[in-house]
Amino acid sequence: MSQGILSRMLRRTGILIGTALAIAVAVAAVMFGSDALAKRAEAAPPPAPATLATVAVTPVQFEDHYITTRRFLGQVEATADAVLSFELAGRLAALMVDEGESVSAGAVIARLDTALLEAERLRLAASKDATLAQLTFAETRLKRAEQLLVDGFSSQETLDQARATRDELTSRIAEIDAGLTTVAINIEKSELRAPFDGRVGALDVEISETVNPGQMILTLIETNDPIVRVGLPLSVTEDDLQNARIDMAGQQHQADLLQLRPDIDPTTRTRTALFALDTQANLTFGQTATLLVDVTVPARGAWVSLDALQQGSGSIWTVLVVDAGTVRTAAVEVLFQQSNRAFVQGSFTEGAQLISTGAHRVVPGQQVQLAGSGA
């Protein structure tokens, strides 16, 4: 064996021996350190047990029903909304109101020119005066004819003719009186008066315009005792409407049912209900109103806060209950939701300790203590 090969073998042997010694020293150091740490851990006092989470619970209380509020859209209407017109043709001589103005019942709001009617009344009055004078003369002749007939100086024909003249003039006066009455009625009808207290809507004519019979002059809207018209499905009964409320612009008002019509709207397939609105507020007719109807729904369940509900698998909801200090899961079905609570049916019994708030801080199977029960 050459000297070079021997030298390399000695060098490799030295490296292996050095590596083995280094590993032995490291193992000894690790074992010594582990023993020291174990002795120190055994000498340290044991840690205090973990404090149980405290949860607030509410006993589950069953009820036999819940009340839901159904909403139906309607609109505010005036008790009366009349289109006013003249019965006669003529020239519009005066218009006393403007759009939006308030008027009282019986107030004159428009007038036709009555010059021709006044002239006709004067003519008839003069004709009546002339006929009355003739009637006075006729009655005098009749009395004279009667006396002459008694005295034998006149015939029966003369008496009959005097009596006929008197009767003709009497009838003519009655005819003139009827004409005067007609003229007075037409003059009265030439004034358009408000049939009720209200406010003027649309005006459709101008002063001096010639109008025809029945032509719209203006609309008058009664502002007292407004009503609300609502279309209701057939499932809503008259008993359901006894305590109805009307919501307008976020404010609720008491409403009294006036009529529930017996017929069905052929387009909407609903029944029309009319409500008297108990409010002193200034309303805009035609504005939207919402009818609120409380309906009792029979169902056995319990109210829980929305904070207590948790989303389960699929469409299932769950709540957490405490059973013997341990958190358990109960599946529930939500029947109705109202503001911050829900009416549910579930796999819990009446009186179960429901975790009403803070359910997100605990998990099923966790040991907890009830608020107010101590450590």
GIBEL-V695432 format. One line per field, one symbol per residue. phi: phi as a letter, one per 40 degrees, with the letter a starting at -180 (. if undefined). A space follows every 10 residues. Layout:
# GIBEL-V695432
phi = ???
This chain:
# GIBEL-V695432
phi = .ccccccccc cccccccccc cccccccccc cccccccccc cccccccccc cccbbcbbcc bcbcabbbbc bbcaacbccb bbccaccbci cccabcbbdg ccbbdgccba accbcccccc cccccccccc cccccccccc cccccccccc cgbacccccc cccccdcccc cccccccccc cccccccccc bcbccacabc ccbbbbdgcc bbdgcccabb bcccfcbbbb cbcccccccc ccbcbbbbfg bcbcbbccab cccbccccfb ccbbbcccab ccbbchccbb cbbcbcbcac aacbcccccb cccgbcbbbb bbbfgbcbbb cbbccabafb abcbbacbbc gcccccbgcc cbbdgccbbc dgcgc
